[in-house]
Amino acid sequence: MNVQGSSENKNSLSGIAVLLVSALVFGMTFVFQKQASEHLGAAAIVTLRFCIGAVALGVIFVLCDFFRKRKGLVRGRFNKRVLLGGFLCGVSLFVASVAQQAGLETTTAGKAGFITAIYIVIVPVLGLLAGKRTRINVWYAVVVATAGFWLMSSIGDDVSVGDGDILVLAGSFCYALQILFIDEFADGEDPFRFAFAEFVTASVVGIPVMCVSGVPAPSDINAAIIPLLYMGLAASALGYGLQVVGQQKVNPATSTVLLSTESVVALLGGAIVLHESNSVAELGGCLLVFAGVFITQLQFGRRFLRVPRTAPSLYERIFKRTPVLF
């Protein structure tokens, strides 16, 4: 798992463009999540969106296989890397999405977008815990982003952080795990099959959670059908499918910068569509978080925090050769 992206030549213009489109789609999702929360609970929204996304991606890779077969090309396969990577990403994605959706019930779409962007700092921090060298500027970014989160959370006289902000931050941590899992397992695999395995996992995990928390009434689903279709088709099937494609061409450190631009879209979308207002302190906090986002990518010479070298991970040893299951 190369958190800082040792393959410097992995960044391609096409991959960068794909990730920027993905970030645009993700950024508008905060607006639709906020609208859907007026009718449905967090577990129901997340489960239904990934069920829709799984069906859409299933249709996509079946059609892709059909045209590949007609052209005499090799079709994609569900192998161990796809299944295990899809499972790990799916669990991380479900937990992240539920936490984020629950947080949106008590915080604004714009703030949620910027708090979610903190995953760009979390990714290299997790890399350090895994024994990977991390540039010293990452720790400067941690300080700046933390200060931004302090302002964005409207910490004032009561010196408290909103529950919604904490939930969104927890979701950001899980999104960081998902980014690292994609980088580890999706390279060279069929992106649509990988995303399909991810969404099926999220759906399977989500259905019992939705049943326990309360199955939504058909009238409530109908009232939220437009946001659900956007989240299922655009944000899930298209957005996450593009993320997998883009991360195959761009290293994870650069990917997180590009994906973090969703926070700008979320802030603008919340202000334009939902007419959300932001205080000067909150806007200043947003700017600090965004500054932290870009500080992680600055090159301060070759200064790293020293960490011990680690042996190859268990899955690196297991999946050096990957047999096809079906």
FITI-722523 format. One record per residue (C-alpha): x, y, z; residue number from 0; residue in one letter. Coordinates in Angstrom, 1 decimal. Example, Ala and Ser with C-alpha at 12.3 -4.5 7.8 and 13.67 -1.06 7.14 Angstrom:
<rs>
- 12.3_-4.5_7.8_0_A
- 13.7_-1.1_7.1_1_S
</rs>
This chain:
<rs>
- 0.0_0.0_0.0_0_M
- 1.9_3.0_-1.2_1_N
- 0.2_5.9_0.5_2_V
- 2.5_8.6_-0.8_3_Q
- 2.5_7.1_-4.3_4_G
- 6.0_5.9_-5.0_5_S
- 5.1_5.5_-8.7_6_S
- 5.7_9.1_-9.6_7_E
- 4.8_8.5_-13.3_8_N
- 1.4_6.9_-12.4_9_K
- -0.4_10.3_-12.9_10_N
- -2.0_10.6_-16.3_11_S
- -4.0_13.5_-17.7_12_L
- -6.9_11.1_-18.5_13_S
- -6.9_9.8_-14.9_14_G
- -6.8_13.3_-13.5_15_I
- -9.8_14.3_-15.7_16_A
- -11.8_11.3_-14.7_17_V
- -11.2_12.0_-11.0_18_L
- -12.2_15.6_-11.4_19_L
- -15.5_14.6_-13.0_20_V
- -16.0_12.1_-10.2_21_S
- -15.4_14.8_-7.6_22_A
- -18.0_17.0_-9.3_23_L
- -20.6_14.3_-9.1_24_V
- -19.7_13.5_-5.5_25_F
- -19.9_17.2_-4.5_26_G
- -23.5_17.6_-5.7_27_M
- -24.4_14.4_-3.8_28_T
- -24.4_16.3_-0.5_29_F
- -27.3_18.4_-1.7_30_V
- -29.4_15.4_-2.7_31_F
- -28.5_13.6_0.6_32_Q
- -29.8_16.6_2.5_33_K
- -33.0_16.5_0.5_34_Q
- -33.5_12.7_0.9_35_A
- -33.0_13.0_4.7_36_S
- -36.3_14.9_4.9_37_E
- -38.1_11.7_4.1_38_H
- -35.9_8.8_4.9_39_L
- -33.4_7.7_7.6_40_G
- -29.7_7.4_7.1_41_A
- -29.6_3.6_6.8_42_A
- -32.5_3.5_4.3_43_A
- -30.9_6.2_2.1_44_I
- -27.5_4.5_2.0_45_V
- -28.9_1.0_1.4_46_T
- -31.3_2.1_-1.4_47_L
- -28.7_4.1_-3.2_48_R
- -26.2_1.3_-3.3_49_F
- -28.9_-1.2_-4.4_50_C
- -29.7_1.1_-7.3_51_I
- -26.0_1.5_-8.0_52_G
- -25.3_-2.3_-7.9_53_A
- -28.1_-2.9_-10.4_54_V
- -26.8_-0.2_-12.7_55_A
- -23.2_-1.4_-12.6_56_L
- -24.4_-5.0_-13.1_57_G
- -26.0_-3.9_-16.4_58_V
- -22.9_-1.9_-17.4_59_I
- -20.4_-4.8_-17.0_60_F
- -22.8_-7.3_-18.7_61_V
- -23.0_-4.9_-21.7_62_L
- -19.3_-4.4_-21.7_63_C
- -18.7_-8.2_-21.7_64_D
- -21.2_-8.5_-24.6_65_F
- -19.3_-6.0_-26.7_66_F
- -15.9_-7.3_-25.7_67_R
- -17.0_-10.8_-26.8_68_K
- -18.2_-9.6_-30.1_69_R
- -14.8_-7.9_-30.7_70_K
- -13.0_-11.0_-29.6_71_G
- -11.5_-9.3_-26.5_72_L
- -10.9_-10.9_-23.1_73_V
- -13.8_-10.3_-20.7_74_R
- -13.3_-9.2_-17.1_75_G
- -13.4_-11.7_-14.2_76_R
- -14.3_-11.8_-10.6_77_F
- -11.1_-13.0_-9.0_78_N
- -9.9_-13.0_-5.4_79_K
- -8.5_-9.4_-5.6_80_R
- -11.8_-8.1_-6.9_81_V
- -13.9_-10.0_-4.3_82_L
- -11.8_-9.2_-1.3_83_L
- -11.1_-5.6_-2.3_84_G
- -14.8_-5.1_-3.2_85_G
- -15.8_-6.5_0.2_86_F
- -13.4_-4.3_2.2_87_L
- -14.3_-1.2_0.1_88_C
- -18.0_-2.0_0.5_89_G
- -17.9_-2.3_4.3_90_V
- -15.8_0.9_4.5_91_S
- -18.1_2.7_2.1_92_L
- -21.3_1.7_3.9_93_F
- -20.1_2.8_7.3_94_V
- -18.7_6.1_5.8_95_A
- -22.0_6.8_4.0_96_S
- -24.2_6.1_7.0_97_V
- -22.1_8.3_9.2_98_A
- -22.0_11.1_6.7_99_Q
- -25.8_10.8_6.0_100_Q
- -26.6_10.8_9.7_101_A
- -24.3_13.8_10.2_102_G
- -26.1_15.7_7.4_103_L
- -29.3_15.7_9.5_104_E
- -27.7_18.2_11.9_105_T
- -25.1_20.0_9.8_106_T
- -25.0_21.8_6.5_107_T
- -24.1_20.3_3.1_108_A
- -21.3_22.8_2.7_109_G
- -19.7_22.0_6.1_110_K
- -20.1_18.3_5.5_111_A
- -18.3_18.6_2.2_112_G
- -15.3_20.3_3.7_113_F
- -15.2_18.0_6.8_114_I
- -15.2_15.0_4.5_115_T
- -12.2_16.5_2.6_116_A
- -10.2_15.8_5.7_117_I
- -9.6_12.3_4.4_118_Y
- -6.8_13.8_2.4_119_I
- -4.9_14.2_5.6_120_V
- -6.1_10.9_7.1_121_I
- -4.8_8.9_4.1_122_V
- -1.0_9.6_4.7_123_P
- -1.5_9.4_8.5_124_V
- -2.8_5.8_8.1_125_L
- 0.2_5.2_5.8_126_G
- 2.5_6.2_8.6_127_L
- 0.8_3.7_10.9_128_L
- 1.3_1.1_8.2_129_A
- 5.1_1.8_8.3_130_G
- 5.2_4.0_5.2_131_K
- 7.4_7.1_5.1_132_R
- 5.4_10.3_5.2_133_T
- 6.6_13.8_4.2_134_R
- 7.0_16.3_7.0_135_I
- 4.6_18.7_5.3_136_N
- 1.7_16.3_6.0_137_V
- 2.0_17.1_9.6_138_W
- 1.8_20.8_8.9_139_Y
- -1.4_20.0_6.9_140_A
- -2.8_18.2_10.0_141_V
- -2.3_21.3_12.1_142_V
- -3.9_23.6_9.5_143_V
- -6.8_21.2_8.8_144_A
- -7.5_20.7_12.5_145_T
- -7.7_24.5_13.0_146_A
- -10.1_24.7_10.0_147_G
- -12.3_22.0_11.5_148_F
- -12.3_23.9_14.8_149_W
- -13.7_27.0_13.0_150_L
- -16.1_25.0_10.7_151_M
- -17.6_23.3_13.7_152_S
- -18.7_26.7_15.1_153_S
- -16.9_26.1_18.4_154_I
- -17.8_29.2_20.4_155_G
- -18.8_30.0_24.0_156_D
- -19.8_26.4_24.9_157_D
- -16.6_24.9_23.5_158_V
- -18.5_22.0_21.9_159_S
- -18.5_20.2_18.5_160_V
- -21.8_19.3_16.9_161_G
- -22.8_15.6_16.7_162_D
- -23.3_16.0_13.0_163_G
- -19.8_17.3_12.5_164_D
- -18.3_14.3_14.5_165_I
- -20.3_11.8_12.4_166_L
- -19.2_13.3_9.1_167_V
- -15.6_13.3_10.4_168_L
- -15.9_9.6_11.3_169_A
- -17.2_9.0_7.8_170_G
- -14.2_10.8_6.4_171_S
- -11.9_8.3_8.2_172_F
- -13.8_5.4_6.5_173_C
- -13.6_7.1_3.1_174_Y
- -9.8_7.2_3.6_175_A
- -9.8_3.5_4.2_176_L
- -11.8_3.0_1.0_177_Q
- -9.3_5.0_-1.0_178_I
- -6.4_3.0_0.3_179_L
- -8.3_-0.3_-0.4_180_F
- -9.0_0.8_-4.0_181_I
- -5.3_1.6_-4.5_182_D
- -4.3_-1.8_-3.2_183_E
- -6.8_-4.1_-4.9_184_F
- -8.2_-2.4_-8.0_185_A
- -5.0_-1.8_-10.0_186_D
- -5.3_-3.7_-13.3_187_G
- -8.8_-5.1_-12.5_188_E
- -12.1_-4.5_-14.3_189_D
- -13.3_-1.2_-12.6_190_P
- -17.0_-1.9_-13.1_191_F
- -16.8_-5.4_-11.6_192_R
- -14.8_-4.0_-8.7_193_F
- -17.3_-1.3_-8.0_194_A
- -20.2_-3.8_-8.5_195_F
- -18.6_-6.1_-5.8_196_A
- -18.2_-3.0_-3.6_197_E
- -21.9_-2.0_-3.9_198_F
- -23.3_-5.5_-3.5_199_V
- -21.3_-5.7_-0.2_200_T
- -22.7_-2.3_0.9_201_A
- -26.2_-3.4_0.0_202_S
- -26.0_-6.8_1.8_203_V
- -24.6_-5.1_4.9_204_V
- -27.2_-2.3_4.7_205_G
- -30.4_-4.4_4.2_206_I
- -30.5_-5.9_7.8_207_P
- -29.4_-2.5_9.2_208_V
- -32.3_-0.8_7.4_209_M
- -34.7_-3.5_8.6_210_C
- -33.6_-3.0_12.2_211_V
- -33.8_0.8_12.0_212_S
- -37.2_0.7_10.3_213_G
- -38.2_-0.2_6.7_214_V
- -39.3_3.0_5.0_215_P
- -42.9_3.4_3.7_216_A
- -43.4_3.3_-0.1_217_P
- -44.7_6.9_0.1_218_S
- -41.5_8.1_1.7_219_D
- -39.4_6.3_-0.9_220_I
- -41.5_7.9_-3.7_221_N
- -41.1_11.3_-2.1_222_A
- -37.3_10.9_-2.2_223_A
- -37.1_9.1_-5.5_224_I
- -35.2_11.9_-7.4_225_I
- -32.4_12.2_-4.8_226_P
- -32.2_8.4_-4.6_227_L
- -31.9_8.1_-8.4_228_L
- -29.2_10.7_-8.5_229_Y
- -27.3_9.1_-5.6_230_M
- -27.7_5.6_-7.0_231_G
- -27.1_6.2_-10.7_232_L
- -24.9_9.3_-10.8_233_A
- -23.0_9.3_-7.5_234_A
- -22.8_5.6_-7.0_235_S
- -22.7_3.9_-10.4_236_A
- -21.0_6.7_-12.3_237_L
- -19.1_8.5_-9.5_238_G
- -17.5_5.5_-7.8_239_Y
- -17.0_3.7_-11.1_240_G
- -15.0_6.7_-12.3_241_L
- -13.1_6.8_-9.1_242_Q
- -11.9_3.2_-9.6_243_V
- -10.9_4.0_-13.2_244_V
- -9.1_7.2_-12.2_245_G
- -7.2_5.7_-9.3_246_Q
- -5.8_3.0_-11.6_247_Q
- -4.0_5.9_-13.4_248_K
- -3.3_8.3_-10.6_249_V
- -1.4_7.6_-7.3_250_N
- -3.5_7.8_-4.1_251_P
- -1.9_11.0_-2.7_252_A
- -2.8_12.9_-5.9_253_T
- -6.2_11.2_-6.1_254_S
- -7.1_12.5_-2.7_255_T
- -6.4_16.1_-3.7_256_V
- -8.5_15.7_-6.8_257_L
- -11.4_14.0_-5.0_258_L
- -11.3_16.6_-2.3_259_S
- -12.5_19.3_-4.7_260_T
- -15.9_17.8_-4.1_261_E
- -15.9_20.0_-1.0_262_S
- -16.0_23.2_-3.1_263_V
- -18.9_21.8_-5.1_264_V
- -20.7_20.8_-1.9_265_A
- -20.3_24.4_-0.5_266_L
- -21.5_26.0_-3.7_267_L
- -24.3_23.5_-4.2_268_G
- -25.5_24.0_-0.6_269_G
- -25.5_27.8_-1.0_270_A
- -27.2_27.8_-4.5_271_I
- -29.7_24.9_-4.2_272_V
- -30.4_24.7_-0.5_273_L
- -29.8_28.5_0.2_274_H
- -27.5_27.6_3.1_275_E
- -25.7_30.5_4.7_276_S
- -22.2_30.4_6.2_277_N
- -20.6_32.6_8.8_278_S
- -17.3_34.3_8.3_279_V
- -15.7_31.8_10.8_280_A
- -17.1_28.8_9.0_281_E
- -15.9_30.1_5.6_282_L
- -12.5_30.8_7.2_283_G
- -12.5_27.2_8.5_284_G
- -13.3_25.9_5.0_285_C
- -10.4_27.8_3.6_286_L
- -8.0_26.4_6.2_287_L
- -9.2_22.9_5.6_288_V
- -8.7_23.4_1.8_289_F
- -5.2_24.9_2.6_290_A
- -4.4_21.7_4.5_291_G
- -5.6_19.7_1.5_292_V
- -2.9_21.3_-0.7_293_F
- -0.2_21.5_1.9_294_I
- -0.1_17.7_1.8_295_T
- 1.0_17.9_-1.8_296_Q
- 3.8_20.4_-1.3_297_L
- 7.4_19.1_-1.7_298_Q
- 9.7_20.3_1.1_299_F
- 12.8_18.8_-0.4_300_G
- 13.1_15.1_0.5_301_R
- 12.2_15.4_4.2_302_R
- 10.4_12.4_5.6_303_F
- 9.4_11.3_9.0_304_L
- 11.5_8.2_9.6_305_R
- 9.6_5.0_10.2_306_V
- 10.8_1.4_10.3_307_P
- 10.7_-0.7_7.2_308_R
- 7.9_-3.3_7.3_309_T
- 7.6_-6.7_5.6_310_A
- 5.1_-7.1_2.8_311_P
- 1.5_-7.2_4.1_312_S
- -0.5_-10.4_4.3_313_L
- -2.6_-9.7_1.3_314_Y
- 0.5_-8.7_-0.7_315_E
- 1.9_-12.1_-0.1_316_R
- -1.4_-13.9_-0.7_317_I
- -2.4_-12.1_-3.8_318_F
- 1.0_-12.0_-5.6_319_K
- -0.7_-14.5_-8.0_320_R
- -4.5_-14.3_-8.3_321_T
- -6.5_-17.2_-9.6_322_P
- -9.8_-16.6_-11.3_323_V
- -12.8_-17.8_-9.4_324_L
- -15.5_-17.2_-12.0_325_F
</rs>
